[in-house]
Amino acid sequence: MTTEVEFINVSKTYLNRQEVVHVLKGVSGEVEKGSIVTIIGPSGSGKSTILSLCNLLLTPDEGEVRIQGKDVRNWDIQKLRRRVGIAFQGAPMLTGTVLDNLSLPLRLQGRTLENPKKYMEFVGLTEDHLSRQAKELSGGQRQRLSLARTLVNDPAILLLDEVTSALDSLSAHEVEELILRINREQNTTILWVTHDQSQAERVGDQTWLVIDGRVVEAAPTKQFFVKPKEEQTKQFLELRRGYK
Ligand code: ADP
């Protein structure tokens, strides 16, 4: 087993109207190559911040984040961002065609996208979509395009932030299946933030619960949901189940 992503006692603060807010308070954890870690927790607990530290959208104040064994601060940022792709809720698109959006990551590097059709087909879109305006696609199509746009860099690691939460249940299911296929076929390591507990349970190999900037429990997914160890985890799972 190779460790692909490692958090070592990571802390992060934000300055919010002169006030220091401790968003992450000593987060540690490891993600094995080719595995899927699902990250759950209340809104505002620090989940997105954990993702942002993996591709230098943010830097830790204390501690270290290692990608493939190397401190993120020692990576060339462009190289890091090719290795570590990110996709967000709502799949924000730039004005322009689907092709413009798909080829953007390579254009930014002064490269051209050789085979757009391949990526379109992989995510279940067609060549005909390439000339359409990206903003006119449906939510599900935009999320597929967003994943395809990440894949053109051939990332080893994918950071997913609520990528299915804005979609209707059919599209959400299809996008979830697509992500699982990426994981299977390309052995992509995935950190997947989701508020959907059943999704976290379905897709995860490991699950982390983040509450108030701390990883309260990290365990193999099945064990996490069936036999959580921590009292806080039991309460969190109960509370969410009660909403259903
Ligand atoms: P989650 O993904 O679990 O909802 P986030 O990581 O987005 O949580 O945010 C954790 C906390 O950090 C929240 O209280 C949020 O308001 C705060 N926060 C996030 N980004 C910033 C920022 N750029 N400036 C100040 N506070 C921020």
Residues whose N, C-alpha, C, O or C-beta is under 5 A from the ligand:
A	BS01	ADP	Y14 L15 N16 V23 P42 S43 G44 S45 G46 K47 S48 T49
